[in-house]
Amino acid sequence: MFDYHTVIDKYYPAETPLRDIYTRHCRSVADKALGIAEKCQLPLSAQQIETAAMLHDIGIFITDAPGIHCHGTAPYLTHGRLGADLLRSEGAPEEIARVAERHTGTGLTPADILRFGGLLPDDRSYMPTTLLELLICYADKFFSKNGDMQEKTIERIRASLAKFGPDSVERFETMHSKFATPEFQ
């Protein structure tokens, strides 16, 4: 399996605030996704889930998001596509690159891309479709990269997604119905 540590080490220098934010966030997402996969008995390997979760946000350093110590030039909305391209250049399996590309929000439709000013090329799909893509996208919604970084409640996730329209909330509800176990209801 692809070694995610090598990629993280290459782009996120040790002992920096960005590395701390990145690894704390991705570790939280990985642990959440692994817990869901176990409880729901999903047909995904733990290694596959962990690799995808630890690399889903690999492109954030390329973006302009100073609040989380990202001092690149690209709009934050593009971090998924940029991360997917970076992972492909590093030889990552396509299934891992697609998780990075498709995890933003609850996925981005062509209408979403237009609404955000066409920042992403429309020659790709930005909607999670595979079980792995959906799982990481869902688990990611529970954790921010800023503030206290504590796990969000379902109500807080819904409120946050509502800013992007009812379709975004509806997509989350579909994922929630698929992955919710009694403790997540």
Secondary structure by P-SEA (a helix, b strand, c coil): cccaaaaaaaccccccaaaaaaaaaaaaaaaaaaaaaaaacccccaaaaaaaaacccccccccccccccccccccccaaaaaaaaaaaaacccaaaaaaaaccccccccaaaaaaaccccccccccccccaaaaaaaaaaaacccccccccccaaaaaaaaccccaaaaaaaaaaaaaccccccc
